[in-house]
Amino acid sequence: MAHQPAWTDEELTLAIELLDRRGWYGGNAKTPEYIELSRLLRAANFPRVDVFDESFRSVNSISLKMGNLRGANDEVSGGLRAAERERAFVDKFLRNPQEMRAKARALRARVQHLVE
């Protein structure tokens, strides 16, 4: 497995917005929205990785990250342990949900054509 780059602000914004749309319920590698997010993040390549393998933003890595992000939200149970950066991003989203949802919509609109 190749070294995976840190998640970018754009990727975190899209992931948290998806969790918000799902009511902060978790999922797994078979969750259709996780599969779609994986395809989108791989196509967008926000970290600008020159060469990446099948593990880069795979559905399994999306599922793990979503668990971390759920763990960063003190209002839900069942999440995984979150890093400080994940906690900060979730907090930012929860304090400014309308602004963060708008950012996510703009990001998605900018890169959606890459997976169609």
Buried (B, 14 or more C-beta within 10 A) or exposed (E): EEEBBEBBEBBBBBBBBBBBEBEBEBBEBEBEBBBBBBBBBBBBBBBEBEEBEEEBBBBBBBBEBBBBBBBBBEEBEEBBEBBEBBBEBBEBBBEEEEEBBEBBEEBBEEBEEEEE
